Amino acid sequence: RSGPPADLQRAREVMARDGLDGLVVADPVNVYHLTGCWPATSRMGFEAPLVAVLGRGPGQPVALVSAAFTYYYLLADQHFEWPMELFLYTGPADGAQLAAARAG
């Protein structure tokens, strides 16, 4: 397959029609359709282990937000043939980290 299951061009057409700048999805089925990645840890009770973001701009890759453990345990060895931007995190930010992120 040369792309994720969803028709990204059609999704962007709908976003343009409805005035949306992007889609942010966390439900495992929707994440799968936008990325081709199945968040298997969702079956273990973890809520939203993967989040996918699709911007309206043509040519923008789908973004995938994942816990580092989830990514390296389940997805790192998968070879997706379409562009995907990856954002990994290790845990929630504490107050100091949040303040530093806002300042910089």
Residue pairs with C-beta under 8 A, 6 or more apart in sequence:
1 36
1 81
2 81
2 82
3 36
3 81
3 82
4 33
4 34
4 35
4 36
4 62
4 82
5 32
5 33
5 36
6 33
6 34
8 34
8 54
8 62
9 58
11 23
11 34
11 54
12 54
12 56
12 57
12 58
14 20
15 21
15 22
15 23
15 54
15 56
16 56
20 56
21 55
21 56
22 53
22 54
22 55
22 56
23 34
23 52
23 53
23 54
24 51
24 52
24 53
25 31
25 34
25 51
25 52
25 53
25 54
26 47
26 48
26 50
26 51
26 52
27 48
28 38
28 39
28 42
28 50
30 52
31 37
31 38
31 39
31 50
31 51
31 52
31 64
32 38
32 39
34 52
34 54
34 62
35 50
35 52
35 62
35 64
35 80
35 84
36 80
36 82
37 50
37 52
37 64
37 74
37 75
37 78
37 80
39 46
39 48
39 49
39 50
39 70
39 74
40 74
41 49
41 70
41 74
42 48
42 49
49 66
49 67
49 70
50 64
50 65
50 66
50 70
51 64
51 65
51 66
52 62
52 63
52 64
52 65
53 62
53 63
53 64
53 65
54 60
54 62
54 63
55 63
61 82
61 83
61 84
61 85
62 82
62 83
62 84
62 85
63 84
63 85
63 86
63 87
64 84
64 85
64 86
64 87
65 87
65 89
66 75
66 86
66 87
66 88
66 89
67 88
67 89
67 90
68 88
68 89
68 90
71 86
71 88
93 101
